[in-house]
Amino acid sequence: MGAQNHKQDSVLIEEFARLYYAEVDPEELAARAPLDLQGAAAAHLAFGRNFAPGKAKIRAYNPVPGQHGWQSTHTAIEIVNDDMPFLVDSVTMEVNRQGLTLHLVIHPVLRAVRDAKGELLSIFQPSESSEGRLESFMHIEVDRQTDPAKLAELEAGLARVLADVRAAVEDWKPMQARMAEIVGRLSADSYDEERAFLAWLLEDHFTFLGCRGYDLPTVNGEDVLRIVPGSGLGILRERGETVSASFATLPPEARKRARVKELLVLTKANARSTVHRPGQLDYVGIKRFNDKGEVIGETRFLGLYTHTAYSESPMQVPLLRRKLGDVIKRAGLLPAGYSGKALASILESYPRDELLQIGADDLYRHARAILQLGDRQRLRLLVRQDPYARFVSCLIFVPRERYNTELRQRFQRILTEAFNGASSEFDVDLSAATLGRILMRIRTRPGEMTAQPDLKGLEQRLVEAMRRWEDDLHAALVERHGEERAAKLFRAYERAFPAGYREEYTVREAVTDIEMIEALAHL
């Protein structure tokens, strides 16, 4: 009997290895020893021999030939899980979040036939059979970690992320149903565009990751945001908490926003996404009103706008088309009758996240500033504060040939300090011919409202950060010799000073040296 089992085992191991490496780049396989390839597949199979659906099985270890049957210079992570969307990108994100480099990802999705105890009986390519369940076998190799605490942190982080993915995938339909129910309840007369926007989200423009209901009672004269028991779905499933902790940390001015009679709140959540792709989560809040029209609560959806939501023309998107229409109408009333085409192009290419969140007044102000900027080679800073005082959006236009990573980092330091920020993220667009555009979101510390800095002064600090040694040299030459002579000298000497010289000597000393060289040349 034992021999029979052993035969089945070797057949299963061979079959598993064939399916395991079927999609891997042959060059990747050629670089490895055949014994290590066989050993890694056999180790993963042994780990996944017994598996019960409903929770991912994860281990991170440093393979040793005697113990694991194979070896690698990296730390290996093995995961067995029910197949579902977002697995690879979410796991990759968590590995990166922990500061590790990914060296290899193998991710076959296979049909597994198991007995009642979860023991694996046979395995197939999904197209070969309809038996069993679809399971995801993920093999990941990262920078080697020898500290057991770091390996444990890696396993715990991945378990947390995979639990988030599972919650979001399991509750995806109920979350959509809840949104559809809200759309059905809203009156088309008073909330035509808002209703159309929420319906648009349901048409594959939003990846729903979490949802929860809140009541807004007043307790001892203070507004409190209370979780509606049992209303949490996806990543917002309740874990014993009863009130919104983040609401309690908001400054009083920001908490007052909860009572403002606007139906929709579109912003960024405090939390970063653990599912699908990195970045702050998108927040869609729908307020609830009583018969007197007062705000009594909200239903909150967290998720990510999909790629189609970013690529669609804003003139086709509910709410956005109304906002853009308002701005175009106001611009048309200006005496100079702004160039309609230029304005439309500015609005069409405005950063989509900002377009969703910005008010019509701020958008009008920013669009005018960008129009006035035109293609002029100068820096411009436009700032928008989040109404809940959790972040500040800074839009920076900068001459394209001046942009580099070092400059962006300098800008980040200046802006984070100016707004007393805790962290920042950025998005750079260099597609325009003359001006690059950087969108920086500075996260402020919860509960700390700082006074708005002097924006003109702040813009000037960015201009100074952008100045190069050559700019200062030109200015010093103009000061000493006047514009015409300075232009000639600058043309001749602009590239004459190597980096070592520029680090050691001031432009004043360079001007003196230029004068000496010129004097020698004319002897």
ABEGO torsion letter per residue (X at the ends): XAAAAAAAAAAAAAAAAAAAAAABBAAAAAABBAAAAAAAAAAAAAAAABBBBGBBBBBBBBBBAAAAGBBBABBBBBBBBBBBBGAAAAAAAAAAAAGBBBABBBBBBBBBBBBAAGBBABBBBAAABABEBBBBBBBBBBBBBABAAAAAAAAAAAAAAAAAAAAAAAAAAAAAAAAAAAAAABBAAAAAAAAAAAAAAABGABBBABBBBBBBBBBGGBBBBBBBBGABBEAABBAGBABBAAAAABBAAAAAAAABBBABBBBBBABBBABGBBEBBBBBBBBBBBAAGBBAEBBBBBEBBBAAAAABBAAABBGAAAAAAAAAAAAAABAAGBBAAAAAAAAAABBAAAAAABBAAAAAAAAAAAAAAEABBBBBBBBBBBAAGABBBBBBBBBAAABBAAAAAAAAAAAAAAAGBABBBBBBBAABAABBBBBBBBBBBBGBBBBBBBAAAAAAAAAAAABBAAAAAAAAAAAAAEAAAAAAAAAAAAAABBAAAAAABBAAAAAAAAAAAAAAAAX
